[in-house]
Amino acid sequence: LPKTQTRPTCKSIVNMASGSLGYKLVLLDIEGTTTSISFVADVLFPYIRQNLSHYLRENWSTEETQQDLELLFQLSNTEAGKVENYDAFQGFSKGNPLEEKVYESAIKNVLWQMDRDIKSTALKRLQGHMWRSGYESGKLVSHVYEDVVPAFDNWKEKKIPIFIYSSGPPWSNYDSLKVAKCLVI
């Protein structure tokens, strides 16, 4: 798509994809195309900050959270000596029950990474699992622009595959994709 100052409407993309150019697929980004760019900054990231403590306490012993914590701990061990003032995640051992000191260290490390906009796989994975939980519980609700669902229906009718690109974890877009009827995770 040509660069524009404003969001291209899905209707304009439908017209391009359905026209004589014979597109074989449609590749879209979520932010700014199907959902507002501000949704991540205004809703998703604050949700993590507000729910991190509760989520970790409630899910500490689950295999999924233990894997997330192990990745954060491994990253912390790798980065602690390389990055100045790194707030390291300390004392974690996979499978051990929640210990207050380790729990507080995990929270501090996650918030430290978020404060610096670090895009580590470990952080994105934990955030993605938290967002999925938020969507499934109804605490998080996304939106899609009004022209998205009709555009997706049009492409599906024409058998034009729709692919979504996102640098974030799939669960960050879970509700948007479900609303747009194209959830494939």
DRENBA-489554 format. One record per residue (C-alpha): residue number from 0; x negated, y, z. Coordinates in pm, 1 decimal, always signed. Layout:
// DRENBA-489554
[node NUM, [X, Y, Z]] ...
***
This chain:
// DRENBA-489554
[node 0, [+0.0, +0.0, +0.0]] [node 1, [-119.1, +351.7, -63.9]] [node 2, [-209.0, +545.4, +249.0]] [node 3, [+66.0, +781.1, +355.3]] [node 4, [+105.6, +1023.1, +639.9]] [node 5, [+429.0, +859.6, +748.1]] [node 6, [+540.5, +503.2, +793.0]] [node 7, [+632.8, +335.6, +466.2]] [node 8, [+985.4, +208.4, +498.4]] [node 9, [+1044.7, -160.9, +459.0]] [node 10, [+1289.9, -70.5, +181.3]] [node 11, [+1004.7, +89.3, -16.5]] [node 12, [+794.1, -221.1, +43.2]] [node 13, [+1085.3, -443.4, -67.5]] [node 14, [+1113.7, -243.0, -388.3]] [node 15, [+741.2, -279.8, -452.6]] [node 16, [+737.5, -650.9, -369.7]] [node 17, [+1046.0, -719.7, -578.5]] [node 18, [+933.9, -513.5, -875.8]] [node 19, [+740.1, -601.3, -1184.3]] [node 20, [+413.3, -638.8, -995.4]] [node 21, [+513.8, -995.5, -906.8]] [node 22, [+392.0, -1006.6, -548.8]] [node 23, [+344.1, -1357.1, -416.9]] [node 24, [+356.7, -1259.4, -49.3]] [node 25, [+403.2, -967.8, +187.8]] [node 26, [+141.0, -895.2, +454.3]] [node 27, [+246.6, -650.3, +724.9]] [node 28, [+100.7, -510.0, +1041.2]] [node 29, [+335.0, -487.7, +1338.4]] [node 30, [+233.5, -152.8, +1484.0]] [node 31, [+371.7, +132.3, +1280.1]] [node 32, [+532.1, -87.9, +1016.1]] [node 33, [+791.2, -301.1, +1191.5]] [node 34, [+760.2, -153.7, +1541.9]] [node 35, [+647.4, +185.3, +1667.9]] [node 36, [+276.7, +235.4, +1731.4]] [node 37, [+353.8, +378.2, +2072.7]] [node 38, [+520.6, +55.6, +2191.8]] [node 39, [+186.6, -101.4, +2285.9]] [node 40, [+57.1, +201.3, +2476.4]] [node 41, [+389.1, +305.6, +2628.3]] [node 42, [+539.4, -33.8, +2711.8]] [node 43, [+306.8, -333.3, +2678.9]] [node 44, [-6.2, -204.2, +2853.2]] [node 45, [+186.5, -46.8, +3143.6]] [node 46, [+372.5, -377.6, +3182.8]] [node 47, [+38.5, -554.2, +3241.7]] [node 48, [-69.4, -297.8, +3500.6]] [node 49, [+263.6, -315.8, +3684.3]] [node 50, [+290.6, -695.3, +3681.6]] [node 51, [-67.0, -826.3, +3694.6]] [node 52, [-77.6, -880.4, +4070.2]] [node 53, [+255.6, -1062.7, +4082.5]] [node 54, [+186.7, -1265.7, +3767.6]] [node 55, [-150.4, -1391.1, +3889.8]] [node 56, [-15.4, -1477.1, +4233.9]] [node 57, [+283.1, -1666.7, +4087.8]] [node 58, [+89.9, -1844.2, +3811.1]] [node 59, [-257.4, -1889.9, +3962.2]] [node 60, [-242.6, -2268.8, +3973.2]] [node 61, [-93.5, -2327.4, +3627.0]] [node 62, [-325.2, -2478.9, +3367.8]] [node 63, [-268.9, -2187.3, +3131.7]] [node 64, [-362.8, -1923.7, +3390.2]] [node 65, [-656.6, -2130.3, +3511.5]] [node 66, [-787.0, -2136.5, +3152.9]] [node 67, [-733.6, -1760.2, +3122.6]] [node 68, [-919.3, -1701.8, +3449.4]] [node 69, [-1202.0, -1931.0, +3346.3]] [node 70, [-1249.3, -1731.4, +3023.7]] [node 71, [-1248.9, -1404.9, +3220.7]] [node 72, [-1500.7, -1550.1, +3466.2]] [node 73, [-1729.9, -1674.0, +3186.4]] [node 74, [-1713.9, -1334.9, +3016.5]] [node 75, [-1787.1, -1164.4, +3345.7]] [node 76, [-2095.2, -1380.3, +3403.5]] [node 77, [-2219.9, -1300.2, +3053.1]] [node 78, [-2154.7, -925.3, +3063.8]] [node 79, [-2228.9, -835.0, +3426.2]] [node 80, [-2603.2, -794.5, +3372.4]] [node 81, [-2565.4, -618.0, +3036.7]] [node 82, [-2304.5, -352.4, +3109.3]] [node 83, [-2362.3, -71.1, +3354.7]] [node 84, [-2112.1, -58.1, +3642.9]] [node 85, [-1943.1, -376.8, +3523.3]] [node 86, [-1673.3, -478.5, +3771.2]] [node 87, [-1750.0, -849.5, +3765.5]] [node 88, [-1498.1, -1123.8, +3835.8]] [node 89, [-1660.7, -1321.8, +4115.2]] [node 90, [-1611.5, -1645.5, +4304.0]] [node 91, [-1379.6, -1825.6, +4062.7]] [node 92, [-1390.3, -2201.8, +4026.6]] [node 93, [-1132.4, -2365.0, +3803.9]] [node 94, [-885.4, -2573.3, +3996.8]] [node 95, [-946.0, -2411.1, +4334.2]] [node 96, [-643.8, -2270.1, +4513.8]] [node 97, [-590.1, -1896.3, +4522.1]] [node 98, [-828.2, -1718.0, +4755.8]] [node 99, [-752.5, -1352.9, +4829.8]] [node 100, [-1107.5, -1234.3, +4758.9]] [node 101, [-1118.8, -1410.5, +4419.0]] [node 102, [-764.9, -1295.9, +4333.7]] [node 103, [-855.6, -931.9, +4406.6]] [node 104, [-1175.5, -968.3, +4201.9]] [node 105, [-974.6, -1097.3, +3904.3]] [node 106, [-735.0, -802.0, +3923.0]] [node 107, [-1019.1, -550.0, +3948.4]] [node 108, [-1194.5, -705.5, +3647.6]] [node 109, [-881.5, -704.8, +3427.9]] [node 110, [-804.0, -343.1, +3515.2]] [node 111, [-1168.2, -245.9, +3460.0]] [node 112, [-1155.7, -394.8, +3109.2]] [node 113, [-823.2, -225.0, +3034.4]] [node 114, [-949.7, +111.9, +3158.6]] [node 115, [-1232.7, +87.8, +2906.3]] [node 116, [-1015.3, -49.0, +2624.5]] [node 117, [-1229.5, -361.4, +2602.4]] [node 118, [-1077.7, -600.8, +2352.2]] [node 119, [-1219.6, -925.4, +2484.0]] [node 120, [-1060.3, -1253.5, +2383.1]] [node 121, [-1030.4, -1342.7, +2750.6]] [node 122, [-835.9, -1025.8, +2830.7]] [node 123, [-613.7, -1048.6, +2521.2]] [node 124, [-529.0, -1408.9, +2601.5]] [node 125, [-417.0, -1326.4, +2957.0]] [node 126, [-222.3, -1022.3, +2834.9]] [node 127, [-54.6, -1230.9, +2567.5]] [node 128, [+58.8, -1489.9, +2819.0]] [node 129, [+190.6, -1215.9, +3046.0]] [node 130, [+381.3, -1052.7, +2758.9]] [node 131, [+533.2, -1385.6, +2658.4]] [node 132, [+648.0, -1433.5, +3016.9]] [node 133, [+790.2, -1080.8, +3019.6]] [node 134, [+983.3, -1133.8, +2695.9]] [node 135, [+1114.8, -1472.4, +2806.0]] [node 136, [+1233.2, -1332.6, +3140.2]] [node 137, [+1395.3, -1029.4, +2975.5]] [node 138, [+1169.6, -783.7, +3160.7]] [node 139, [+1020.2, -682.7, +2826.3]] [node 140, [+1234.5, -597.1, +2526.9]] [node 141, [+1093.3, -492.0, +2194.1]] [node 142, [+1244.4, -313.1, +1901.0]] [node 143, [+1206.8, -319.3, +1525.9]] [node 144, [+1287.1, -38.6, +1288.4]] [node 145, [+1638.3, -66.9, +1143.5]] [node 146, [+1516.5, -141.8, +792.0]] [node 147, [+1299.8, -438.6, +892.3]] [node 148, [+1557.8, -717.1, +924.6]] [node 149, [+1727.0, -638.8, +589.5]] [node 150, [+1384.7, -626.1, +422.4]] [node 151, [+1284.1, -960.3, +572.6]] [node 152, [+1617.0, -1111.9, +465.2]] [node 153, [+1558.5, -980.5, +111.4]] [node 154, [+1210.1, -1132.0, +92.3]] [node 155, [+1329.7, -1462.7, +234.0]] [node 156, [+1610.1, -1473.3, -22.1]] [node 157, [+1351.9, -1417.4, -297.4]] [node 158, [+1126.6, -1680.9, -136.9]] [node 159, [+848.5, -1426.5, -85.4]] [node 160, [+647.8, -1542.0, +217.6]] [node 161, [+604.4, -1287.6, +496.8]] [node 162, [+280.8, -1279.1, +690.1]] [node 163, [+212.3, -1063.1, +992.0]] [node 164, [-132.7, -932.4, +1077.5]] [node 165, [-209.2, -830.7, +1430.9]] [node 166, [-534.7, -797.1, +1619.1]] [node 167, [-347.4, -867.1, +1941.7]] [node 168, [-234.5, -1203.7, +2074.3]] [node 169, [+75.1, -1350.7, +1906.5]] [node 170, [+277.5, -1302.6, +2223.3]] [node 171, [+233.0, -925.8, +2213.5]] [node 172, [+463.9, -926.8, +1911.2]] [node 173, [+686.3, -1213.7, +2024.3]] [node 174, [+1008.0, -1020.5, +2070.6]] [node 175, [+959.9, -801.2, +1762.7]] [node 176, [+912.7, -1105.5, +1543.1]] [node 177, [+1205.6, -1286.1, +1701.5]] [node 178, [+1428.7, -983.1, +1641.1]] [node 179, [+1304.4, -963.0, +1281.4]] [node 180, [+1381.0, -1335.5, +1238.3]] [node 181, [+1030.8, -1428.7, +1134.0]] [node 182, [+883.9, -1581.3, +1448.5]] [node 183, [+636.7, -1851.8, +1359.1]] [node 184, [+392.3, -1917.1, +1643.1]] 
***
